[in-house]
Amino acid sequence: MIANIFEILHREFIYVWYYFEVQLRQILPYFLMGIVIGSIKHLPFFDILGLNTFIISLLIDAFSLKL
């Protein structure tokens, strides 16, 4: 009886682990890209040269995002 409960909990743990791993794999690249774009956007050097929009448009085209 107790062994059966542990077996069920083990299967559920594996299912939850796999679910969150898949979610993380799908979301992480876009999350990191947002951090990079946000960091580039706020650099004074790029703002002075007017390269903000150029670099961001290149990144958006590279990842083919529709904003």
Phi and psi restraints in degrees (range 20) as a CNS / XPLOR table:
assign (resid 1 and name C) (resid 2 and name N)
       (resid 2 and name CA) (resid 2 and name C) 1.0 -65.6 20.0 2
assign (resid 2 and name N) (resid 2 and name CA)
       (resid 2 and name C) (resid 3 and name N) 1.0 -39.1 20.0 2
assign (resid 2 and name C) (resid 3 and name N)
       (resid 3 and name CA) (resid 3 and name C) 1.0 -62.7 20.0 2
assign (resid 3 and name N) (resid 3 and name CA)
       (resid 3 and name C) (resid 4 and name N) 1.0 -36.7 20.0 2
assign (resid 3 and name C) (resid 4 and name N)
       (resid 4 and name CA) (resid 4 and name C) 1.0 -64.7 20.0 2
assign (resid 4 and name N) (resid 4 and name CA)
       (resid 4 and name C) (resid 5 and name N) 1.0 -40.0 20.0 2
assign (resid 4 and name C) (resid 5 and name N)
       (resid 5 and name CA) (resid 5 and name C) 1.0 -64.8 20.0 2
assign (resid 5 and name N) (resid 5 and name CA)
       (resid 5 and name C) (resid 6 and name N) 1.0 -43.3 20.0 2
assign (resid 5 and name C) (resid 6 and name N)
       (resid 6 and name CA) (resid 6 and name C) 1.0 -64.7 20.0 2
assign (resid 6 and name N) (resid 6 and name CA)
       (resid 6 and name C) (resid 7 and name N) 1.0 -35.3 20.0 2
assign (resid 6 and name C) (resid 7 and name N)
       (resid 7 and name CA) (resid 7 and name C) 1.0 -66.2 20.0 2
assign (resid 7 and name N) (resid 7 and name CA)
       (resid 7 and name C) (resid 8 and name N) 1.0 -41.7 20.0 2
assign (resid 7 and name C) (resid 8 and name N)
       (resid 8 and name CA) (resid 8 and name C) 1.0 -64.9 20.0 2
assign (resid 8 and name N) (resid 8 and name CA)
       (resid 8 and name C) (resid 9 and name N) 1.0 -44.1 20.0 2
assign (resid 8 and name C) (resid 9 and name N)
       (resid 9 and name CA) (resid 9 and name C) 1.0 -63.7 20.0 2
assign (resid 9 and name N) (resid 9 and name CA)
       (resid 9 and name C) (resid 10 and name N) 1.0 -37.4 20.0 2
assign (resid 9 and name C) (resid 10 and name N)
       (resid 10 and name CA) (resid 10 and name C) 1.0 -62.8 20.0 2
assign (resid 10 and name N) (resid 10 and name CA)
       (resid 10 and name C) (resid 11 and name N) 1.0 -45.5 20.0 2
assign (resid 10 and name C) (resid 11 and name N)
       (resid 11 and name CA) (resid 11 and name C) 1.0 -62.6 20.0 2
assign (resid 11 and name N) (resid 11 and name CA)
       (resid 11 and name C) (resid 12 and name N) 1.0 -40.9 20.0 2
assign (resid 11 and name C) (resid 12 and name N)
       (resid 12 and name CA) (resid 12 and name C) 1.0 -65.7 20.0 2
assign (resid 12 and name N) (resid 12 and name CA)
       (resid 12 and name C) (resid 13 and name N) 1.0 -39.8 20.0 2
assign (resid 12 and name C) (resid 13 and name N)
       (resid 13 and name CA) (resid 13 and name C) 1.0 -61.3 20.0 2
assign (resid 13 and name N) (resid 13 and name CA)
       (resid 13 and name C) (resid 14 and name N) 1.0 -43.2 20.0 2
assign (resid 13 and name C) (resid 14 and name N)
       (resid 14 and name CA) (resid 14 and name C) 1.0 -63.1 20.0 2
assign (resid 14 and name N) (resid 14 and name CA)
       (resid 14 and name C) (resid 15 and name N) 1.0 -42.3 20.0 2
assign (resid 14 and name C) (resid 15 and name N)
       (resid 15 and name CA) (resid 15 and name C) 1.0 -61.2 20.0 2
assign (resid 15 and name N) (resid 15 and name CA)
       (resid 15 and name C) (resid 16 and name N) 1.0 -47.7 20.0 2
assign (resid 15 and name C) (resid 16 and name N)
       (resid 16 and name CA) (resid 16 and name C) 1.0 -64.5 20.0 2
assign (resid 16 and name N) (resid 16 and name CA)
       (resid 16 and name C) (resid 17 and name N) 1.0 -42.1 20.0 2
assign (resid 16 and name C) (resid 17 and name N)
       (resid 17 and name CA) (resid 17 and name C) 1.0 -58.7 20.0 2
assign (resid 17 and name N) (resid 17 and name CA)
       (resid 17 and name C) (resid 18 and name N) 1.0 -47.7 20.0 2
assign (resid 17 and name C) (resid 18 and name N)
       (resid 18 and name CA) (resid 18 and name C) 1.0 -63.5 20.0 2
assign (resid 18 and name N) (resid 18 and name CA)
       (resid 18 and name C) (resid 19 and name N) 1.0 -42.4 20.0 2
assign (resid 18 and name C) (resid 19 and name N)
       (resid 19 and name CA) (resid 19 and name C) 1.0 -58.8 20.0 2
assign (resid 19 and name N) (resid 19 and name CA)
       (resid 19 and name C) (resid 20 and name N) 1.0 -49.1 20.0 2
assign (resid 19 and name C) (resid 20 and name N)
       (resid 20 and name CA) (resid 20 and name C) 1.0 -70.2 20.0 2
assign (resid 20 and name N) (resid 20 and name CA)
       (resid 20 and name C) (resid 21 and name N) 1.0 -31.4 20.0 2
assign (resid 20 and name C) (resid 21 and name N)
       (resid 21 and name CA) (resid 21 and name C) 1.0 -65.4 20.0 2
assign (resid 21 and name N) (resid 21 and name CA)
       (resid 21 and name C) (resid 22 and name N) 1.0 -42.1 20.0 2
assign (resid 21 and name C) (resid 22 and name N)
       (resid 22 and name CA) (resid 22 and name C) 1.0 -65.2 20.0 2
assign (resid 22 and name N) (resid 22 and name CA)
       (resid 22 and name C) (resid 23 and name N) 1.0 -43.0 20.0 2
assign (resid 22 and name C) (resid 23 and name N)
       (resid 23 and name CA) (resid 23 and name C) 1.0 -60.9 20.0 2
assign (resid 23 and name N) (resid 23 and name CA)
       (resid 23 and name C) (resid 24 and name N) 1.0 -43.7 20.0 2
assign (resid 23 and name C) (resid 24 and name N)
       (resid 24 and name CA) (resid 24 and name C) 1.0 -64.0 20.0 2
assign (resid 24 and name N) (resid 24 and name CA)
       (resid 24 and name C) (resid 25 and name N) 1.0 -42.0 20.0 2
assign (resid 24 and name C) (resid 25 and name N)
       (resid 25 and name CA) (resid 25 and name C) 1.0 -63.1 20.0 2
assign (resid 25 and name N) (resid 25 and name CA)
       (resid 25 and name C) (resid 26 and name N) 1.0 -33.3 20.0 2
assign (resid 25 and name C) (resid 26 and name N)
       (resid 26 and name CA) (resid 26 and name C) 1.0 -79.2 20.0 2
assign (resid 26 and name N) (resid 26 and name CA)
       (resid 26 and name C) (resid 27 and name N) 1.0 -33.2 20.0 2
assign (resid 26 and name C) (resid 27 and name N)
       (resid 27 and name CA) (resid 27 and name C) 1.0 -92.6 20.0 2
assign (resid 27 and name N) (resid 27 and name CA)
       (resid 27 and name C) (resid 28 and name N) 1.0 -34.5 20.0 2
assign (resid 27 and name C) (resid 28 and name N)
       (resid 28 and name CA) (resid 28 and name C) 1.0 -55.9 20.0 2
assign (resid 28 and name N) (resid 28 and name CA)
       (resid 28 and name C) (resid 29 and name N) 1.0 -45.0 20.0 2
assign (resid 28 and name C) (resid 29 and name N)
       (resid 29 and name CA) (resid 29 and name C) 1.0 -59.7 20.0 2
assign (resid 29 and name N) (resid 29 and name CA)
       (resid 29 and name C) (resid 30 and name N) 1.0 -40.8 20.0 2
assign (resid 29 and name C) (resid 30 and name N)
       (resid 30 and name CA) (resid 30 and name C) 1.0 -71.3 20.0 2
assign (resid 30 and name N) (resid 30 and name CA)
       (resid 30 and name C) (resid 31 and name N) 1.0 -34.2 20.0 2
assign (resid 30 and name C) (resid 31 and name N)
       (resid 31 and name CA) (resid 31 and name C) 1.0 -64.2 20.0 2
assign (resid 31 and name N) (resid 31 and name CA)
       (resid 31 and name C) (resid 32 and name N) 1.0 -46.3 20.0 2
assign (resid 31 and name C) (resid 32 and name N)
       (resid 32 and name CA) (resid 32 and name C) 1.0 -66.0 20.0 2
assign (resid 32 and name N) (resid 32 and name CA)
       (resid 32 and name C) (resid 33 and name N) 1.0 -38.1 20.0 2
assign (resid 32 and name C) (resid 33 and name N)
       (resid 33 and name CA) (resid 33 and name C) 1.0 -63.2 20.0 2
assign (resid 33 and name N) (resid 33 and name CA)
       (resid 33 and name C) (resid 34 and name N) 1.0 -38.6 20.0 2
assign (resid 33 and name C) (resid 34 and name N)
       (resid 34 and name CA) (resid 34 and name C) 1.0 -64.7 20.0 2
assign (resid 34 and name N) (resid 34 and name CA)
       (resid 34 and name C) (resid 35 and name N) 1.0 -37.7 20.0 2
assign (resid 34 and name C) (resid 35 and name N)
       (resid 35 and name CA) (resid 35 and name C) 1.0 -64.8 20.0 2
assign (resid 35 and name N) (resid 35 and name CA)
       (resid 35 and name C) (resid 36 and name N) 1.0 -44.0 20.0 2
assign (resid 35 and name C) (resid 36 and name N)
       (resid 36 and name CA) (resid 36 and name C) 1.0 -65.2 20.0 2
assign (resid 36 and name N) (resid 36 and name CA)
       (resid 36 and name C) (resid 37 and name N) 1.0 -46.4 20.0 2
assign (resid 36 and name C) (resid 37 and name N)
       (resid 37 and name CA) (resid 37 and name C) 1.0 -63.7 20.0 2
assign (resid 37 and name N) (resid 37 and name CA)
       (resid 37 and name C) (resid 38 and name N) 1.0 -41.4 20.0 2
assign (resid 37 and name C) (resid 38 and name N)
       (resid 38 and name CA) (resid 38 and name C) 1.0 -64.6 20.0 2
assign (resid 38 and name N) (resid 38 and name CA)
       (resid 38 and name C) (resid 39 and name N) 1.0 -36.9 20.0 2
assign (resid 38 and name C) (resid 39 and name N)
       (resid 39 and name CA) (resid 39 and name C) 1.0 -69.3 20.0 2
assign (resid 39 and name N) (resid 39 and name CA)
       (resid 39 and name C) (resid 40 and name N) 1.0 -42.7 20.0 2
assign (resid 39 and name C) (resid 40 and name N)
       (resid 40 and name CA) (resid 40 and name C) 1.0 -65.3 20.0 2
assign (resid 40 and name N) (resid 40 and name CA)
       (resid 40 and name C) (resid 41 and name N) 1.0 -38.4 20.0 2
assign (resid 40 and name C) (resid 41 and name N)
       (resid 41 and name CA) (resid 41 and name C) 1.0 -62.0 20.0 2
assign (resid 41 and name N) (resid 41 and name CA)
       (resid 41 and name C) (resid 42 and name N) 1.0 -31.0 20.0 2
assign (resid 41 and name C) (resid 42 and name N)
       (resid 42 and name CA) (resid 42 and name C) 1.0 -99.4 20.0 2
assign (resid 42 and name N) (resid 42 and name CA)
       (resid 42 and name C) (resid 43 and name N) 1.0 10.7 20.0 2
assign (resid 42 and name C) (resid 43 and name N)
       (resid 43 and name CA) (resid 43 and name C) 1.0 -78.7 20.0 2
assign (resid 43 and name N) (resid 43 and name CA)
       (resid 43 and name C) (resid 44 and name N) 1.0 127.2 20.0 2
assign (resid 43 and name C) (resid 44 and name N)
       (resid 44 and name CA) (resid 44 and name C) 1.0 -63.0 20.0 2
assign (resid 44 and name N) (resid 44 and name CA)
       (resid 44 and name C) (resid 45 and name N) 1.0 -32.8 20.0 2
assign (resid 44 and name C) (resid 45 and name N)
       (resid 45 and name CA) (resid 45 and name C) 1.0 -59.1 20.0 2
assign (resid 45 and name N) (resid 45 and name CA)
       (resid 45 and name C) (resid 46 and name N) 1.0 -46.5 20.0 2
assign (resid 45 and name C) (resid 46 and name N)
       (resid 46 and name CA) (resid 46 and name C) 1.0 -71.3 20.0 2
assign (resid 46 and name N) (resid 46 and name CA)
       (resid 46 and name C) (resid 47 and name N) 1.0 -30.0 20.0 2
assign (resid 46 and name C) (resid 47 and name N)
       (resid 47 and name CA) (resid 47 and name C) 1.0 -69.1 20.0 2
assign (resid 47 and name N) (resid 47 and name CA)
       (resid 47 and name C) (resid 48 and name N) 1.0 -38.9 20.0 2
assign (resid 47 and name C) (resid 48 and name N)
       (resid 48 and name CA) (resid 48 and name C) 1.0 -65.8 20.0 2
assign (resid 48 and name N) (resid 48 and name CA)
       (resid 48 and name C) (resid 49 and name N) 1.0 -42.1 20.0 2
assign (resid 48 and name C) (resid 49 and name N)
       (resid 49 and name CA) (resid 49 and name C) 1.0 -80.5 20.0 2
assign (resid 49 and name N) (resid 49 and name CA)
       (resid 49 and name C) (resid 50 and name N) 1.0 -8.5 20.0 2
assign (resid 49 and name C) (resid 50 and name N)
       (resid 50 and name CA) (resid 50 and name C) 1.0 73.2 20.0 2
assign (resid 50 and name N) (resid 50 and name CA)
       (resid 50 and name C) (resid 51 and name N) 1.0 25.4 20.0 2
assign (resid 50 and name C) (resid 51 and name N)
       (resid 51 and name CA) (resid 51 and name C) 1.0 -90.3 20.0 2
assign (resid 51 and name N) (resid 51 and name CA)
       (resid 51 and name C) (resid 52 and name N) 1.0 -4.3 20.0 2
assign (resid 51 and name C) (resid 52 and name N)
       (resid 52 and name CA) (resid 52 and name C) 1.0 -54.5 20.0 2
assign (resid 52 and name N) (resid 52 and name CA)
       (resid 52 and name C) (resid 53 and name N) 1.0 -55.4 20.0 2
assign (resid 52 and name C) (resid 53 and name N)
       (resid 53 and name CA) (resid 53 and name C) 1.0 -67.3 20.0 2
assign (resid 53 and name N) (resid 53 and name CA)
       (resid 53 and name C) (resid 54 and name N) 1.0 -34.1 20.0 2
assign (resid 53 and name C) (resid 54 and name N)
       (resid 54 and name CA) (resid 54 and name C) 1.0 -65.8 20.0 2
assign (resid 54 and name N) (resid 54 and name CA)
       (resid 54 and name C) (resid 55 and name N) 1.0 -47.7 20.0 2
assign (resid 54 and name C) (resid 55 and name N)
       (resid 55 and name CA) (resid 55 and name C) 1.0 -66.8 20.0 2
assign (resid 55 and name N) (resid 55 and name CA)
       (resid 55 and name C) (resid 56 and name N) 1.0 -42.1 20.0 2
assign (resid 55 and name C) (resid 56 and name N)
       (resid 56 and name CA) (resid 56 and name C) 1.0 -65.3 20.0 2
assign (resid 56 and name N) (resid 56 and name CA)
       (resid 56 and name C) (resid 57 and name N) 1.0 -39.6 20.0 2
assign (resid 56 and name C) (resid 57 and name N)
       (resid 57 and name CA) (resid 57 and name C) 1.0 -66.1 20.0 2
assign (resid 57 and name N) (resid 57 and name CA)
       (resid 57 and name C) (resid 58 and name N) 1.0 -35.3 20.0 2
assign (resid 57 and name C) (resid 58 and name N)
       (resid 58 and name CA) (resid 58 and name C) 1.0 -64.6 20.0 2
assign (resid 58 and name N) (resid 58 and name CA)
       (resid 58 and name C) (resid 59 and name N) 1.0 -43.0 20.0 2
assign (resid 58 and name C) (resid 59 and name N)
       (resid 59 and name CA) (resid 59 and name C) 1.0 -65.4 20.0 2
assign (resid 59 and name N) (resid 59 and name CA)
       (resid 59 and name C) (resid 60 and name N) 1.0 -40.0 20.0 2
assign (resid 59 and name C) (resid 60 and name N)
       (resid 60 and name CA) (resid 60 and name C) 1.0 -66.0 20.0 2
assign (resid 60 and name N) (resid 60 and name CA)
       (resid 60 and name C) (resid 61 and name N) 1.0 -42.1 20.0 2
assign (resid 60 and name C) (resid 61 and name N)
       (resid 61 and name CA) (resid 61 and name C) 1.0 -66.5 20.0 2
assign (resid 61 and name N) (resid 61 and name CA)
       (resid 61 and name C) (resid 62 and name N) 1.0 -37.2 20.0 2
assign (resid 61 and name C) (resid 62 and name N)
       (resid 62 and name CA) (resid 62 and name C) 1.0 -64.1 20.0 2
assign (resid 62 and name N) (resid 62 and name CA)
       (resid 62 and name C) (resid 63 and name N) 1.0 -36.8 20.0 2
assign (resid 62 and name C) (resid 63 and name N)
       (resid 63 and name CA) (resid 63 and name C) 1.0 -96.8 20.0 2
assign (resid 63 and name N) (resid 63 and name CA)
       (resid 63 and name C) (resid 64 and name N) 1.0 2.3 20.0 2
assign (resid 63 and name C) (resid 64 and name N)
       (resid 64 and name CA) (resid 64 and name C) 1.0 45.7 20.0 2
assign (resid 64 and name N) (resid 64 and name CA)
       (resid 64 and name C) (resid 65 and name N) 1.0 55.7 20.0 2
assign (resid 64 and name C) (resid 65 and name N)
       (resid 65 and name CA) (resid 65 and name C) 1.0 -92.8 20.0 2
assign (resid 65 and name N) (resid 65 and name CA)
       (resid 65 and name C) (resid 66 and name N) 1.0 146.0 20.0 2
assign (resid 65 and name C) (resid 66 and name N)
       (resid 66 and name CA) (resid 66 and name C) 1.0 -108.1 20.0 2
assign (resid 66 and name N) (resid 66 and name CA)
       (resid 66 and name C) (resid 67 and name N) 1.0 106.2 20.0 2
